[in-house]
């Protein structure tokens, strides 16, 4: 599916209904060639702006999973005056394995998932005059290996209500996700309708 075809699908009024979807699960994946990362980044913003115009009148929320994870770690204090981000940064040189394990836990912790959900819900309720049909989620290349697409969706699926989530994934899918077409990520997530590049 090309970016133009993706835009046409997203601008379809029937598809915008969050209650329609594969297995009644409103999450989709757009896979693309990782060498086109910067081009896709531009196209994501272009689609957002085009859907915002009066003929569609949609307010699309774009989230970068990597940036949101960093923001979450920076706002959450582990010790008074010290954020989780600062704490892990200070420990990374001396205890890289311990920090790596901690970041893997943090990425799927209920608090981080609640943080993301709250950010989305705030956006949904504070958008005036526009309907919010989609949340675009990108940044999985930067977030690897701490955040893996399949495991993230397994944990986040219960929060997806009132909108459709479109995940942008720089890789391919066969019997498992392959980030950048090179790195074996995880098994396919059963409820996501794959939108292949």
C-alpha positions as a printed Julia matrix, in Angstrom:
197×3 Matrix{Float64}:
   0.0     0.0    0.0
   1.4     3.36  -1.0
   1.17    6.49   1.14
  -1.47    7.84  -1.26
  -3.52    4.67  -0.82
  -3.1     4.92   2.94
  -4.38    8.51   2.89
  -7.36    7.46   0.76
  -8.21    4.71   3.24
  -7.88    7.02   6.25
 -10.07    9.66   4.6
 -12.81    7.11   3.94
 -15.74    7.98   6.24
 -16.64    4.34   6.85
 -13.07    3.46   7.83
 -12.93    6.39  10.27
 -15.53    4.71  12.46
 -13.49    3.27  15.33
 -16.04    0.49  15.79
 -15.19   -1.02  12.41
 -12.04   -3.04  11.99
 -10.35   -6.37  11.84
 -11.78   -8.54  14.65
 -13.38   -5.34  15.97
  -9.94   -4.25  17.13
  -9.18   -0.67  16.06
  -5.4    -0.95  15.57
  -3.59   -1.14  12.27
   0.0    -1.28  11.11
   1.59    0.47   8.16
   4.87   -1.2    7.28
   7.47    0.6    5.22
  11.02    0.27   4.0
  13.32    1.54   6.77
  15.48    3.32   4.19
  12.5     5.64   3.61
  12.33    6.74   7.27
  12.72   10.48   6.6
  10.32   10.35   3.66
   7.71    8.56   5.8
   8.24   11.09   8.62
   7.34   13.87   6.19
   4.39   11.89   4.79
   2.95   11.29   8.28
   2.78   15.03   8.89
   1.39   15.61   5.39
  -1.41   13.09   5.99
  -2.15   14.7    9.37
  -2.51   18.14   7.74
  -4.59   16.84   4.83
  -6.99   15.05   7.18
  -7.3    18.26   9.2
  -8.64   20.24   6.24
 -12.37   21.03   6.01
 -13.17   18.18   3.59
 -12.18   15.68   6.34
 -12.22   17.85   9.48
 -10.19   15.39  11.55
  -7.63   16.12  14.23
  -4.98   13.4   14.04
  -2.74   12.93  17.05
   0.85   11.92  16.25
   2.91   10.27  18.99
   6.53    9.12  18.87
   6.78    6.1   21.2
  10.5     6.7   21.8
  10.05   10.39  22.67
   7.07    9.59  24.89
   9.07    6.95  26.78
  11.88    9.46  27.39
   9.37   12.12  28.49
   7.76    9.63  30.89
  11.11    8.72  32.45
  12.0    12.41  32.83
   8.76   13.36  34.59
   8.72   10.4   36.98
  10.89   10.79  40.07
  12.6     7.7   41.46
  14.25    9.66  44.29
  13.26   13.19  45.34
  14.72   15.58  42.8
  16.01   12.79  40.54
  14.01   11.51  37.59
  14.12    7.93  36.41
  15.81    9.16  33.25
  18.63   10.86  35.19
  19.0     7.89  37.53
  19.34    5.39  34.67
  21.68    7.72  32.76
  23.97    7.94  35.79
  23.95    4.15  36.27
  24.34    3.17  32.62
  28.15    3.17  32.47
  28.71    1.13  35.64
  25.68   -1.17  35.42
  24.62   -1.44  31.75
  22.87   -4.82  32.1
  20.87   -3.75  35.15
  19.8    -0.53  33.41
  18.86   -2.46  30.27
  16.65   -4.84  32.28
  15.08   -1.94  34.16
  14.23   -0.11  30.92
  12.62   -3.26  29.51
  10.41   -3.42  32.62
   9.61    0.3   32.51
   8.54    0.11  28.85
   5.63   -2.23  29.67
   4.91   -1.01  33.18
   1.3    -0.06  33.83
   2.39    3.45  34.79
   3.89    4.12  31.35
   0.84    2.69  29.6
  -1.41    4.84  31.81
   0.78    7.86  30.97
   0.27    7.27  27.24
  -3.44    6.62  27.62
  -3.91    9.79  29.68
  -2.1    11.86  27.07
  -4.35   10.47  24.33
  -7.52   10.93  26.39
  -6.58   14.53  27.21
  -6.13   15.19  23.5
  -9.47   13.56  22.64
 -11.38   15.64  25.17
  -9.62   18.95  24.49
 -10.02   19.05  20.72
 -12.58   21.68  19.76
 -14.71   21.42  16.62
 -12.72   18.51  15.18
 -13.39   14.79  15.36
 -10.43   12.63  16.41
 -10.48    9.39  14.47
  -6.8     8.43  14.51
  -3.74    8.3   16.69
  -0.55    7.79  14.67
   2.18    5.97  16.58
   5.75    6.03  15.27
   9.32    5.77  16.6
   9.61    2.0   17.02
  12.98    1.97  15.26
  14.49    4.3   17.87
  12.76    2.51  20.74
  14.15   -0.94  19.83
  15.01   -3.15  21.69
  13.3    -1.74  24.79
   9.9    -1.36  23.16
   8.84   -4.05  20.71
   5.76   -3.55  18.57
   4.04   -6.85  19.3
   4.56   -6.82  23.05
   3.57   -3.16  23.26
   0.28   -3.83  21.45
  -0.43   -6.86  23.64
  -0.17   -4.6   26.66
  -1.8    -1.46  25.24
  -4.79   -2.98  23.41
  -7.18   -2.57  26.36
  -6.72    1.22  26.23
  -7.65    1.68  22.57
 -11.19    2.98  22.68
 -12.85    5.81  20.77
 -10.19    6.06  18.03
  -8.15    3.95  15.63
  -4.46    3.48  16.26
  -2.23    3.47  13.17
   1.23    2.12  13.96
   4.06    3.0   11.58
   6.64    0.22  11.55
   9.99    0.34   9.71
  10.22   -3.29   8.7
   8.3    -6.27   7.42
   6.22   -9.16   8.72
   6.38  -12.81   7.8
   6.0   -15.25  10.68
   7.39  -12.54  12.96
   8.07   -8.82  12.86
  11.4    -7.95  11.32
  12.55   -4.47  12.29
  14.39   -2.77   9.41
  13.92   -6.07   7.54
  17.0    -7.32   9.43
  16.31   -7.76  13.15
  13.92  -10.4   14.41
  11.53   -8.56  16.69
   8.68  -10.76  17.96
   5.86  -12.97  16.75
   3.03  -11.32  14.85
   0.34   -9.71  16.93
  -2.8   -11.58  15.98
  -5.35   -8.73  16.12
  -3.55   -6.12  14.04
  -4.54   -5.84  10.42
  -1.26   -5.47   8.57
  -1.08   -2.68   6.04
   1.92   -3.59   3.94
   4.09   -1.1    2.09
